[in-house]
Each structure stands twice: as structure tokens, then as C-alpha cells.
Amino acid sequence: MVNYVSGLPARLRGEEDGLALTEYLILLGLLTAAVVLAVLAFGENLGAQWGLWSTWLSGLNPPPDLST
């Protein structure tokens, strides 16, 4: 039992199974923060631009009816 407990820190340092998950979670957090910041910074302008595009598209002539 003493050998098991004394060797535990060395085994934990050598074990890298959870490292990839931790790295992916950090990356996911950074990407999420970047998306939130981008939406906060550009969201209003993007919404206005989307409205302009919608207005422009609704003003276009519909395609001709080719079924007749």
C-alpha cells in the first residue's frame, strides 16, 4: 500500500489521457468567447446589413413561371 501511494504522483504525471480533453475544453472555451465577443461587437451592424439584404432580395423580380 505504501508503494502504491508513494508511486502515485509519478504515475499521475506520466498519464496523459485527460490532457487532450482538457486542451479541447480550453479551446472550446476560447472559441465560444471569440464568437460571443464578435456578436457583441458586430451584431448590430450585421443585423442592419441583413435587413438591407432582405429588402433588396424582396424587391427583385421573381423568376418567370416556366411550367406553362
Secondary structure, 3 states (H helix, E strand, C coil): CHHHHHHHHHHHHHCCHHHHHHHHHHHHHHHHHHHHHHHHHHHHHHHHHHHHHHHHHHHCCCCCCCCC
